[in-house]
Amino acid sequence: MVESKPTSTGTASQLAPDEMRGLAKRLRARAQSVLLRHQPEQHDLLTAASHIEQFANISAEILATAAAVDRLSKLLGIMGGA
């Protein structure tokens, strides 16, 4: 039986998809503020916010799929098929 272990060796905390979306929203708001208007950093922050938002969506899809697979395997176990 294959045992699942985390492959991340870092000590940084993991953000949930909703937390990532909140971070993206704050970055986007900062980029659109008057202080950064027409500055090179504005484009960088908007790009970072967009990438974080995309990653949050992918992460949420992966978590939902993992939950569905887990429910399916439990159901198959109950039915005697796993």
N, C-alpha and C positions, 0 to 999 in steps of 0.2 A: 504494500500500500504506500502510495506516495504521500509524504508529509509536506504540507504547505508551510513555508517559513518566509518571513519578510526578507526581501533582498536589499532593502535600504540599510545602509550602515551609518547614515547621518543621525545626528541628535536633534535636528530641527523638528518642530511640531508640524503635524499634518493639518492642512486646512480642509474643511468640508466644502462641498460645492457652493453652498450658500455664503460661507465666509469668503470664498474666492470672488464671488459675484459682488459682495460688499466692498472688497478691496478694489476691484475693477471700477466700481462706481466712484469710490473716493479718488482714485487716480484720474479718472476722466474729469471729475469736478475740479480737481486741482489744475489739470491741463487747460481747462476752459476758463480758468480764473483770469482776471485782468492782469495779474502779475506776470503770467507766462505768455500773454498774447503776443504772437509774432516772434516767439523765441524758439530756437532749435529744440529745446527740451520739451516744448509743447507737443511736437510730433512724436517724440520718444515716449512720452507718457500716454498719449492716445494709443500708440501701437502696443505698448505694454498692457494697457487696460483691455484692448481687444483680444490679445493673446490669452490673457488670464481668463477672460470671459469664455473663450472657446475651450480652454482647458477645463474650466468648471463644468461646461455642458458635457464634454466627453467623459469627465470623471463621474458625473451624475448618471450618464447612460451606462457606464461600466458597473457602477454600484447597483443600479436597477436590474441589469442583466444578471449579475451575480446572485442577487436575491431571488430572481425568478428561477435560476438554475438550482439554487439550494432548495427552493420549495418543490421543484419538480423531482429532484433526487429523493427528497423525503417522501413524497407521494409514491414514487416508484418503490421505495423501501417498504412502505406500508402495504403496497399491492404485491410485494414479493418479487418485483422485477429487477431489483438492484442488489 
